[in-house]
Every structure is written in C-alpha cells, then in structure tokens.
Amino acid sequence: MPAAPASLNPAPEGGQGMAWADMLAGFDRVRFATPDDNERILSFFAQAHMNVGGLALRYDRTPDFFAHLRHQGRKFFVLLFLNDDGSVGGVASLSLNPVFVEGRIQWAGYLSDLRTSPEMSRGTRGQWRGLLAFFLQHLHALVATEPCRYAYLAILDANRDALRALGGSRSDLRLRPLVHYEAVNLLARIPLLWRAGLGEPGRRFRVRGATPEDLPRLRTFLGRQSQGHLFGFAFGEGAVDELDRRLAQWDGFRLDAFLLAEERETGRLVGCLNPWQPRTGRRLVVERLPWFLRLLGVVLPVFGKPGIREGSAVDLLYLTCLEVETRLEPRARRGILALMVAELYDQGLDRQAHLVSFFAFRPLDLGGGLHGYLAQRTPATLYQALHRDRLEGGLDLVALPEEEVPGFEPGLA
C-alpha cells in the first residue's frame, strides 16, 4: 500500500470562506479518495478506455494511482463518485500549482483523470456535473495561502465522449477553448532525410548536454521563458521553483539529461529540453489499433524500434522543459528544435521508447521544422473550465493574445 502523500488529504488546507467538509455537503455520492482507495481506483481505470480515432487507449497507473499526481502538482486531490451499490462510477482529479497568468504568479488547478463508467448510476451522474461546477464556483477556497482563480484541462479533439460528459446546457460548467495544439509523436528517423535543413541552424547554433555549472543559467532561462506562457510554471521563483521540485520529486528526472542549445558566436542559451521517461506514474496501453498503426507496428523494427502491439504498453519519451528563445525568428526557433531532436537521436535516446512525444502549439508550430521523421499528430485543445456565473469579472481568459502559448507539457497531461 503506498504511503499517504501529504498533498493528497485536503482536510488540513482549510478554506478561505468554506471548509473542505462543507464542499461535499449535499453530494452524498461523492467523497475524497485516500490511499486506501488505491486498488479500487486502479481496478476502475483498468476498464476505463478512451476511444479516439479508431484507437482504444487506457492508462495503467499500477502500482500507485497517486504517483502521477505527485508529478503533476504541488497539491492535489481525487474525488470518487459512487454508484447506488457503492462501486466506483467516476473519478476526477485536480492538481494545483503556482503558475504565471497574465505575467504574475497565481494558483491554478489542472483537471485530469476525468472518467465515468457507462454503468454510472443516474443519481451519481447528476452529482458528477453538479459537483465539478460547484468546485469551479469555489476555486478560491482550494488553497489556504492564496486564492485559486483558474482551472484548465486538455481534451483530444476526437474524444467527443469527454466533451459530452462535461458539457451540456443543463450544467453550470463551461468550457472555453484557449489554445489548439497537436500532440506530436515521433516514431522513427528516416536515414539521410533527417539532415535536410540542418545546415544553416548548425552553423549558427550548437547543442550539448548540461553540466552542474549550467544550473543557474538554465534556471534563469526557464524562468524568463515561463513568464510569457499562460499557466507557465514558476521556474526560478525562489521557494516555489519548479526546477528544484522536479529534480527532487520527479522519478528519473536529472539535470545531466538536459540538452542545451547555444548560439555559437556568443554562447547565449537559446533552447533546452529534458527527455524524460518516468519509471513510475503511468503507462499508456493500446487496447485496439487502427489498421495503419498495426502496419506501422510491423515496420518500426526496421528502424531499430520495438513494435507496437494491441494489449501492450507504449513506451513514451517525453520532451519536458522544451523551450526555444521566444525573441528569435520562427525559422531559427524551428531549426533549434530540429538540432536538439537530432542530438537526442544521435545519442540513441529514442531507442528507449516507441515514441518521442512533445506538444506543438499553434500558430507557432515548432514541429514544422522537423524533416525526415515518421510522425503521428493528434489534434487537441486546452480549455479553461469555469462556472457560468464567473464568466464575467475578468476571469475569462479567451481574450488573451492569440500567439501566447501555454506552459503545458506531455507527461503532465
């Protein structure tokens, strides 16, 4: 049985205006999960599939359902929605972090693990939508030190079931689309073709591995970049520094795994990424493959990659802390990413996994500069979630500049 994480139990946090216990008053089908619920949540998730574009996927969170949430947030809690017979009919998690919104650090919550069973009891289904909307109405009470004003979530565009489960005219929950993006999965590098377009960036920039001496400038670079991101993490922000948290708490996350891009002439740091493959937390399992991915699973071994088979886990190498200097022109930015990805493949790091995964945000698609890679792209949208009564009062973020991208990464979604 996993130890009880301090950030899981919401009771000590208290409320600014509402006690935690009062939040669930009137919702007799809902309670906070504890580590004692680990096995029953894992059993529920084993049956909770996502059907997207012919793919049937599920997340394997064994042996500890809460491990991924400890990666995801400084504070978190899990809600269990119980059926008439006491079985689990739904799950929802909320992870809380200090992040940048409109240029200053504020607490925000990321909604995840939103799963419902087809056999969810009718009364439980009503409380599912009602409680999520109620929590959004009282976000300010979720953090004792400062008000939490914003909540967001990501949904694959093809996952219509998720949108239906959350939306509807009868619900007070409102989803406001903020940013469209693509989850880019690199499957293999095609010999020779991958070198196309690298000549000019290679003459201007170089890529190398990080050393302990790079920590101060890396922290400064990540902090400057994150300030310009919607929900950008608090890198370089003293007691809440996100880089320190990841180095201390993320399983397998190391400083010497960073790849740094520098300007050759000046030595200025202009890009970085950390290829992270958590040893614990969660694994993506493919239950059903469409025909083209079944064919690709046969072809991948030709490139020295493991094949993808139905019913097996897909190993993912996440490009976390992926940043490229925002003040550079788009062509240079795409070239820097291409150089960093090329170095990753040159080191053979891609052979640790089936897929190398990152997010490409519109309108600036960094992935557009990658040539000579077999890639699969899945459209998705980042939404702000809020109660309909809070659409006014400056909390609606849809008016943010179109070119602003979120501090949102694979491995955390």
Rosetta blueprint (number, residue, H / E / L):
1 M L
2 P L
3 A L
4 A L
5 P L
6 A L
7 S L
8 L L
9 N L
10 P L
11 A H
12 P H
13 E H
14 G L
15 G L
16 Q L
17 G L
18 M L
19 A L
20 W H
21 A H
22 D H
23 M H
24 L L
25 A L
26 G L
27 F L
28 D L
29 R L
30 V E
31 R E
32 F E
33 A L
34 T L
35 P H
36 D H
37 D H
38 N H
39 E H
40 R H
41 I H
42 L H
43 S H
44 F H
45 F H
46 A H
47 Q L
48 A L
49 H L
50 M E
51 N E
52 V E
53 G L
54 G L
55 L E
56 A E
57 L E
58 R E
59 Y E
60 D E
61 R L
62 T L
63 P L
64 D L
65 F L
66 F L
67 A H
68 H H
69 L H
70 R H
71 H H
72 Q H
73 G L
74 R L
75 K E
76 F E
77 F E
78 V E
79 L E
80 L E
81 F E
82 L E
83 N L
84 D L
85 D L
86 G L
87 S L
88 V E
89 G E
90 G E
91 V E
92 A E
93 S E
94 L E
95 S E
96 L E
97 N E
98 P E
99 V E
100 F E
101 V E
102 E L
103 G L
104 R E
105 I E
106 Q E
107 W E
108 A E
109 G E
110 Y E
111 L E
112 S E
113 D E
114 L E
115 R E
116 T E
117 S L
118 P L
119 E L
120 M L
121 S L
122 R H
123 G H
124 T H
125 R H
126 G H
127 Q H
128 W H
129 R H
130 G H
131 L H
132 L H
133 A H
134 F H
135 F H
136 L H
137 Q H
138 H L
139 L H
140 H H
141 A H
142 L L
143 V L
144 A L
145 T L
146 E L
147 P L
148 C E
149 R E
150 Y E
151 A E
152 Y E
153 L E
154 A E
155 I E
156 L E
157 D L
158 A L
159 N L
160 R H
161 D H
162 A H
163 L H
164 R H
165 A H
166 L H
167 G L
168 G L
169 S L
170 R L
171 S L
172 D L
173 L E
174 R E
175 L E
176 R E
177 P E
178 L E
179 V E
180 H E
181 Y E
182 E E
183 A E
184 V E
185 N E
186 L E
187 L E
188 A E
189 R E
190 I L
191 P L
192 L L
193 L H
194 W H
195 R H
196 A L
197 G L
198 L L
199 G H
200 E H
201 P H
202 G H
203 R H
204 R H
205 F E
206 R E
207 V E
208 R E
209 G E
210 A L
211 T L
212 P H
213 E H
214 D H
215 L H
216 P H
217 R H
218 L H
219 R H
220 T H
221 F H
222 L H
223 G H
224 R H
225 Q H
226 S H
227 Q H
228 G L
229 H L
230 L E
231 F L
232 G E
233 F E
234 A L
235 F L
236 G L
237 E L
238 G H
239 A H
240 V H
241 D L
242 E H
243 L H
244 D H
245 R H
246 R H
247 L H
248 A H
249 Q H
250 W L
251 D L
252 G L
253 F L
254 R L
255 L H
256 D H
257 A H
258 F L
259 L E
260 L E
261 A E
262 E E
263 E E
264 R L
265 E L
266 T L
267 G L
268 R L
269 L E
270 V E
271 G E
272 C E
273 L E
274 N E
275 P E
276 W E
277 Q L
278 P L
279 R L
280 T L
281 G L
282 R L
283 R E
284 L E
285 V E
286 V E
287 E E
288 R E
289 L L
290 P L
291 W H
292 F H
293 L H
294 R H
295 L H
296 L H
297 G H
298 V H
299 V H
300 L H
301 P H
302 V H
303 F H
304 G L
305 K L
306 P L
307 G L
308 I L
309 R L
310 E L
311 G L
312 S E
313 A E
314 V E
315 D L
316 L E
317 L E
318 Y E
319 L E
320 T E
321 C E
322 L E
323 E E
324 V E
325 E L
326 T L
327 R L
328 L L
329 E L
330 P H
331 R H
332 A H
333 R H
334 R H
335 G H
336 I H
337 L H
338 A H
339 L H
340 M H
341 V H
342 A H
343 E H
344 L H
345 Y H
346 D H
347 Q L
348 G L
349 L H
350 D H
351 R H
352 Q H
353 A L
354 H L
355 L E
356 V E
357 S E
358 F E
359 F E
360 A E
361 F E
362 R L
363 P L
364 L L
365 D L
366 L H
367 G H
368 G H
369 G H
370 L L
371 H L
372 G L
373 Y E
374 L E
375 A E
376 Q E
377 R E
378 T E
379 P E
380 A E
381 T E
382 L E
383 Y E
384 Q E
385 A E
386 L E
387 H E
388 R H
389 D H
390 R H
391 L L
392 E L
393 G L
394 G L
395 L L
396 D L
397 L L
398 V L
399 A L
400 L L
401 P L
402 E L
403 E L
404 E L
405 V L
406 P E
407 G L
408 F L
409 E L
410 P L
411 G L
412 L L
413 A L
